[in-house]
Amino acid sequence: MDPKLDLKWWKILQQLDFAFQPIVNAHTGMAYGFEALLRNWERVGFTSIQHVFDSAFSDQQLYGVDLALRSMAMDKFLQTGFFASAKLFYNLDNRVLTMPDYSPGNTIKLCYEKGLSPTGLCFELSERHILDCYDEPIEILEAYKKQQFRIAIDDFGSGYSGLQLLYQAEPDIVKLDRFFIDTLQTDAKKKLFVTHLVNMAHVMGILVIAEGVETEEEFYACRDIGCDLVQGYLIQRPTQKVEDLMVKYSLIENLIQKNRRYRPNTKDLIYQHMEKIEAVSIEQPVLSTLDILRKDTNLSFIPMVNEVSEPLGILREKDLRAYIFSPVGISLLQNTSFKSQNLDFLTRVPIVEIYTRIEKILELYTMAKDVDAILLTENGKYLGVLNSRTLIQIFNEKQLNEARDQNPLSRLPGNTVISEYLMEVLNTSNGSTLLVYFDFNNFKPFNDTYGFRQGDRVILLFADLLREGAILNRWFVGHIGGDDFFMGVSCHHPRQIDEHLSKVRFLIDKFAEDVKAFYPKKDRDRGSIVAKDRNGRWKRFPLLTVTACAVCIKQDKSEEQNLFSIDSISERIASLKAEAKKSRTFLAVDSSCNEE
C-alpha cells in the first residue's frame, strides 16, 4: 500500500533538495558512496533537518514523506552517473519502521523503477530513536538486508545506545561520530578507545567510516587505526551540484604518498600468498552451494558476495553439514515452499583491503577467536582469502625482508631503504619534504676511551630517541652506519617545516643531556675527556653531542624540481656540516628550508 501525503507536505516537498558528500576509500581515494543530505528546509520554516522529520512524525506523515524523499534522493543520485560503482547513503529515521502506514516492498519497487541496484543503497540508522522495544523493526531491517540493501549505524558513539543498536541491527557499516575524530591524533586515551571500537567492528565483519574528517592530521590518525573509509570537509564539503562530485579523489592518494613513514609495500606479498577461492553469489541456490562443498573436500567454507562482488561473509561446511549428510535436509531444500537462501547460513568474518598493513591484519586475526578466514578486497570488491597459515607465511617473509634492510645494531632501516625513500621523495609530484642528516661530535675519542661496547650503547640511545620521534611525529628514520643517522618528513606548509626543526633542536638537546649518563662522574663534572686525536696527540674533547644538517626538497612541478637528486642532496648536506659543528645549537639549515 502506497502511503498518502496531504497537500501541506506535498507542497513542502516541492521546495526541498539534496546535497551530496563523498565517502571515500582511505587507501585509494575511490568514491565508495555519497551521503544524501537534506537542504532548503529553512526556506519552508524549519529550524533543522531533525525538525522536518519530527513535524512529519507529529502529523502522522513520516513514512509518506520519507518515501518521497528517498525517491528524490535516488533521482538526483542517478544524475551523477556513479550509481554503478558507488552507493547512495540515505538517513533513515528509525521511527519510519513503526508507522501505522508502513508497508514492505516500496523501496525495492522504487529501485527497480529507477534502474538502481539495491546493493547501491545504504540506509543510515541513528541512535536518536532506539529500537529496543521493537522486534518488528529489526525484522524489517533483516528483510532489507535480504533484499541486498546495506545498513549503516550513523554517528556511532554519540549516544548511550550505540552498542545495543550494533547488536540488534548487525549492520554492514558503522560511522564513527565526529567527537571521536576531533583531536584523535593528540588524545592518547581517545585513540586507544577508538582503536578498540574499530577492531571490534572489523572482527564482526563491519566496515568503519570516519565521519567529519577535517584536517590532514585527522585523516592520518584515522587511517593509522584502521578506518576503511573517510568522509568530511577535508575531502569535499556537501554540494548540491552533482557535477562537482568525482569518482576518485586524488587528494587521498597524494596525502598517502606525501606523508607516509616509508614501509616496504606488502600488497604484492599478500596478493602472492592469498587463496583465490571462488565466491558464491547471495542469489545462488543453497543446493548449488552444497554441491560445491560436497565435491571439493578441501573446502571448509566458501566466501559469499553480493551482485556487485562485495564480500558479505562465508558459508561454512560445518554449518551446512546437517543438510549435506541428511537426505531429509536435501529434500527440505528442494522443497520450493522452504524459503531459505545463502544469507540464512552466512557467517560474518573480518573483511580488509589488500592495502592494509599485515600487522593490522594479524592483530584482527588474533582478536577474532575461531575465525576461519579473513576476506580481502580491493576498492571494496572481493579479491581472495587469508587463513592462519598464509598470514604467518606473509608475516615471516616480511620480517625477513625487513631484517635484510635493517642496520644490524640499531634495527633501524639501513641504506637500501633510505635510498628507496629518497627516490620516492624525488619522484613525488608535489609537496615538500624536510631531510635531516645527524652526525655525532667527538665520537671517536669517546670510543677510544670507553670502548666499542659503550660506543654501541650510545648509538642505541640515539636510535631510540629517533624511533620515538618517528612514532610521535610521523618521521621516516634510518641508520646510515656508524654514528650517522637520517630523518625525513613531509611538510605541507612552511609552518610545519619550522615545527619539525624545533623538534630536531629538542632532540639534539635531549641527546646531549641523556648521553652524560654514559660518562664517569669525574668526566661528567669536568665536561670533557682527554684522548688522542686523529694525529695521535693528546687533546681535551667536549662531551658527546650530535649535529644536524637540514635540507628541504620542494616538489611543485616547477623547473627547480630538476635540481634535486640524491647526489645534490648529499652535496648540500656536506656543505652544511662545518657550519653545524660550529653552531651553538649544532643545527645548520639550508636556505631551501626558508623559501616560501
N, C-alpha and C positions, 0 to 999 in steps of 0.2 A: 504494500500500500504506500503510495507516494504521499508524504506529509503536505498539508495545505498551508500556504502562507497568507496572512492577512495583508490588506492593502498597505498598512503602515510599514511593515517590514519589507514588502516588495519595493516600495519607494526608497527605503534606506539602502537596500542592496544595490540599487542602480548607481549610487554615488560612491560605493566602496571600491577599493582597488587592492592589489597585492604588490609588494616589493619582494625581491629575492636576494638571499645572501648565500654565497657558496660555502659548501662543506668539502674540504679537500683532503686528499691523501697526504699524511705528514711525511711520507718518504719520497713521493714523486711530484706532488702538486696537481695531480689529476683530480678533476671535479668528481667527487663521489655523489654529490647531490646538492640541491638548493632548497633552503627553507623558505616557505611562503609566509610572509609577514603582513598582516592586515594594515592597510593605510587608508587615509581620508576619513577616519572615524570622527575626528574633531569637527569636520565640516557639517556633520549631522547631529551635533550636540552631545557627543560622548566625551568623557574625560580620559578614557584609556581604552585599550583593546579589551581588557577584562570587563569594563563597564558595558561594552557591546553584548558580550555573552551573558552577563548577569541579567541584563534587561530582557534579552530573548528568553532566558530561563524563567524569569518572573511572568512573562507574557505567555508561557507555555508554547513558545515558538522555536525553542532552541534547536530541535532536530531539523526542522524545515530550513531554518536559517543556516545551520551548519552544512547541510547537504547542498544548499545553493552555493555557499562559499567554496565547498570542495570542487564543485563544477567550474566555478570561476577560476580557481587556482589551477586546475588542470588545463583549462583553455589557454591561460596565459603561459603556463609552463611549456605547453606544446609549441608555442611560438619561438622558444629558444632553439629548437632543433636538437636538443641534447637528450631527449627522452629515451633514446635507445641506449645511452651509455651512463646516464646519471638518474638519480632518484628525486622525486618531489617529496619534501618533508612537510607534512601538514600537521598543525597543532590541533589535537582532538580534545575538546572539553569532555572530561570523563562523564559528566552528567548526561551527555547525549545518550549514553548507553542505558540510562534508566528512565528516559522519557516515555510517556504512555504511547506516543505515536511512532516510536522506533520500530522499524521493521527490517529484517535482514535482506541482503541481496541488492540494495540500491547502489552501493559504491562499486561493486563489481560490474553492475549494469552500466554505470557511468563510464568505467574504464573501457569496456567493450565498445560502447557507442563512440568513444573518442579515439580509439586505437591506442590506448595506453595500457601497457602490461601491468598487471597487479604487482609484480616484483618491483616496478618503478615507483610505487607509492609507499611511503613510510609514515605511519601515524605516530605523532609525539604525544605521550601521556604526561600529565603533570601531577606532581604531588599535591597540588592545591585541593583537589576533591578526591579524597581517598576512597578506594573501592572495598574497604574491609568488610562492609556489611552486605556486600552484593556478590552472590555466587553467579547470578545470571550475566553481569558484565564480563566476568572472567571467561565464561563460556563463549561470549560473543567475541572476545579477543582471540580465543583459541580458534574460533571459526575464521576470523580474519587471517590468522597465520596459515590455516589450511588452504585458504584461497590465495596464498603466497604474498599477501601484504606483509610489510615489515613493521615491527613495533619497536619504538624507542621510548625511553624514560627521559623526559626533559628536566633540566635544572636539577639533576641528581645531587642530593645532599643539601638542598636548600631548605628542606623541612625535616620533620622527625619521622616521616612515614616512608622514606625512600627505600629502605631495606625491605619493608613489608611489601611495597609495590614491586620491587625487584623479585621477591619470592613468588608473589601471586601471578604477575604478568609474564614472567620468563621472557624478557624482551630480547631482541636481536642486538640492540644498541643502547648504550647509556650516554647521556650528555652531561658532563661534569659542570656543575654550576660555576658561574664566574667567580664566586667567593673563593673557590679552591685554586683558581688560576692566578688571581691577583697576588703578587709578591711570592709566588711559588718558588722562584729562583733564589730568594733570600731567606725564606722562612723554613728552617730545617724541620720543625715539627709538622708543618703543613705538608711539606714534600714527602715525609715518611708516611703520613696518613694517606695522602692521595696515591702514593705508590702502591700501598696495600689495596686500596679501592680498585685501582687499575688491574692489579694482579688477580684479584678476586673475580673481576668481570671476565678477564681472559680465561681463567680456569673454567668458567661457566660457558665458554664459547661465545662471549658477548664482545662486540666491538665498542671502543671508547672514543667519544668525541670530546675534545677540549673546547669548551664554548667560551666566547668572549676573549679570545687571544688578541691583545692589542699591541704588544711590543715584541721585538725580536728575542729579547731575553726570556719572555714568557713562552714563546714558541720553542726555544731550545730546551727549556725546563720540561715542557710537556712532552716533547719528543724523547728526552732522556728517560722519563719514567715509563714510556711505552705507549703513550696515546696513539691511536691508529689514525685519527682524523682530527682536523683543526678547523675552527670557524671563528671569525671575528674581524674587527676593523683592520687588523694587520693585513689580512688577505684582501678583503673588499667590504666596504660598507653596503648595507642593503640598498638596492636600486630598483626603481620601477621601470627602468629602461632595459628590456631584455637584451638589446644589442650590446650592452656593456658587459654582459656575462661571458665567461670563457670556459672552454672545455679543459684547459690546463693553465695553471697559474705558475709561471716561471719563477716568481718570487721565491717559492719554496725551494726549488732546485738551486737557486742562487744562494739562498741562506745556508743550505746544507753544504754547498761547495765552498763557501767563503769561511765558514766558521766551524768546521769540524776538526776535532782533535784527530790527527791522522791515525787511521787504523787500516790494516790490510782488509780489503773488501771480502767478506765471507759469502757473498751472494753466489759466486761461481762454485765455491766449495759446497754450499748447501745444495745447489742445483745438481751437482755431480753425484751426491750421495743419497738424495731423496728417492723414495719409491714412487713410481708413477703408476699407482693403482687407478684403473679406470673407474670413474664415479658413475653412480646411477642417478637418474632424474627422480625428483619428487613425484612426477607423473607416472613413473614406470610401475606397472602392476607388481604387487608383492610377490606373486608367484614367479615372475621372471627373475626377481632379485634372489629368491630362494634357490632357483635353478642355478644361478651363478655360484652361490656358496656351496651347493651340493657337488658341482662339477669340479671346482677348484678347492681341493682340501688344504691348500697352503694359505687360503684366505681365512682370517678370523673376523674380518669386518670389511665393509665396503663404504667409501665416502659417498655422501648424498649431496646433490646440488639442486638449485632451482633452475628455472628455464633460461636464466642468463649466466649460468655456470658459477654462481656464488655458492660456496660450501655452507651447508646447514648443520652438518654433524656426520655421524657414522651410523651404519646399521651393523650391529654385532651378531655374529653367528650364534653366540650363546643365548641371545635374547629371542632368536627365531628357532632355537633348537626344538622346542615343542612342536612347531609346525613342520620342521624339516624331517623329523623322525616319526611323526604321527600321521597315519592315513586319515584320521579324523580331522586333524589340523589342516591337511592339504584339501580335504573335501570342504571344510569350512571356508577356506579362502577361495575355492572355486565357486562357492555359492554367491550369486550376484547380489543377494539381499544382505550379505555380510559387508558392511560399509567400512572396510579397513583399507588403509593405504600406507605407503612407506613412512609417512610422517608419524604414524602411531608407534613405530618401533625406533624412532630416532633417539640417539644418544648424543648429547652436546659434548664437544671436546674443544680444547683451545684452538683458535684459528689465528695465525700470524702471517704478516707479509714476509716475503723472502728477504727483504732488506733489513729485517730485524737482526740485532746482534745475537750471535749464537749464545752468549752468556745469558741474555734475557730469555731466550727460548728454553735453555736448560733450566733456568730458575722456575719457569712456568711448569715444566715437566715434573720437577721435583715437588712442586706445590700441589699438583693435581694427582692425588693418590689413585692408583689403579687405572690411570688413563691409558687407553690403548694406543693413542697416537696424537700427534699434532698435525693439523691440516695447514698446508702452505698455500698462500695466494700471491698473485702479482696484480696490483691495482684491483684487488677485490675478487679476482677470478681464480677458481681452483687450479692449483698447479701440481701438487703432489703431497706426499705424506712423510713425516719423520716419526720414527719409533725410537725406543731407548738405545738400540744397537747403533743406528745411524747417527743419532745425536752424539754418542760417545766417540764414534769414529771421526766426526767432523770436529769436535772439540779437541781431540788429541792431535789431529793433523794441524789445526790452527795453532795449538800450543807449540808444536814442533817448528812450524814455520816462523813463529814469533821468536822462539828461542834462538834460531839461527841468525836472526837480525838484531838481537839484543847485545848490549855490552855485557860481557860475562861477569863483571864486578858489580855494576850498578843495576843491571837488569832494565836499564832504560833503552829505548830504541837506539840502534847504532847507525853507522854511516850510510848503510844502504837505505834504510827507512828515511833518514834525514834528507838524503838526495832525492828520494821519491817525493817527499813532502815539498821540497823546494821546486821541483819540476811542476808539481801540481799548482803551487802558488804562481809560478811564472805563466802557466797556461790558463789561469783564471781570467775570464774576460772583463771582470770589473771588481771594484773593491780595493781595499788597502790591507797590507799585512805588515806587522811590526816584527822584525827579526832581531834577535839579541844573541850575541856571542859572549860567553863567560870564560874567564881565564884566571887562575889563581895567581896571586902575587907571593913571591918568596916560598914557593912550594918545594923547590929542590933543596934548599938548606934545611927546611923542616924535615924532609925525608931523610937527608943525610944524618941529621942529628938524632931523630927519634925512631928511624927505621921504616921500612916499607909497610909493615903491618899497620902502624899508626897512620901512615900516609893514606892507606886504603880506607881507614875509618873516617878520615877527613873527607875523602871523596864521597863516601856513602852518606855522610852528614849533608853535604851539599845536594847530592842526588835526592835525598828525602825532602829537603826544602823545595827543590824544583818540582818534585812529584806532588807535593801539597799545593803548590801554586797552580799546577796543571788542573787539579781537581776543582779548586776554588774559582779559577779564572778562565777555564777552557783553553789553557795553553797547550800547544804541542811542545814537548820537551824531548831532548835527545842527548846522548853522551858521545861526543866525537872521539874521545880517547884521552887517557891520562887525566889531566886537570882541565880539559877543555869541554865545555858544555854548550848547548844550543837551546833556544826557545823561539817559538813563533806563535803569533796570534792575529786573527783577522780583526780589523777595526773598520767600523762603518762611517765614522766621522772623526774629525781631529780631536774632539774631546776625549774619545776613547783611547787614542794614542797617548795623550797626557796621563790618563788614568793608569794605563798599564806601565808607563815609565815610572810613575810614582810607586807602583807595586814592585818594580825592579829595584828601585832605590831601597825600599823596605827590605827586600831580600838580601841586598848587599850588606846592609847594616845588621840584619839578623844573623847572617853567617859570621860576620866579624865578631859578634858578641858570643855566639854559641861555640865557635872554634876555640875560644880561650880555655875551655874545659879540657882540651887535649894537651895543654902545656903544664909542666910542673909549676907549683906556686911561685917559686923564685923568678922564673922566666915570665910568668904571667904578671907579677907585680912590677918587674922591670920594664915590661912591654917590648922586649926584644930578646933575640938569642945571638950567640956568637957562633959562626960557622964559616967554612971555606967557601969562597965564591968560585965561579967557573974557571978562574985562573989559578986556583989553589991558594989564594991569600985569605988569611983570617979577616973576617969583617962582621960588623954588627948588622943584623937584619930585623926589621919590624916583624910583629906577629902577622900571621896569615890574614890576608884579605882577598877579595875577589873583584876583578874589574869587569865591566860590561860595555860592549860596543853595540849601539843600536842603529839599524838601518830600516827605512820604511819603503816598501815596494808598493807603488800606487798603480793599479791597473784601471785605466779608464778609456781603453781603446784609442788613446791618443798616440802621437808619434813617440812620446817618451817611453812607452811600454817596451819598445825595441832596445832601449838602453840597458835593460836588466838581463843578466844571465848569471849562472852560478859563479862563473869566473869574476864577473864585475862585482857581484856581491862580496866575494872573498877579498877583492882588492879594496873595496870601500871599508870593510871591517879592519883589514890590515893597516890602513892609513889612520884608523882611529885608536889603535892600541896604545901608542905612545901617549896620546892625549889623555886617554882614560887612566893610565897609570900615574900621570902627573896630577890628575884632577883630585880635588879634596873629597869629592863624592864617589870617585872611582867609576864614573859613568861618562861615556862620550856618546853624543847623539849626532848622527849625520844630519846634514841640512835638509835632506829629503823628508825628515820627520816634522819639520817646521813649516813646510809649504802647505798652503791651503788648497 
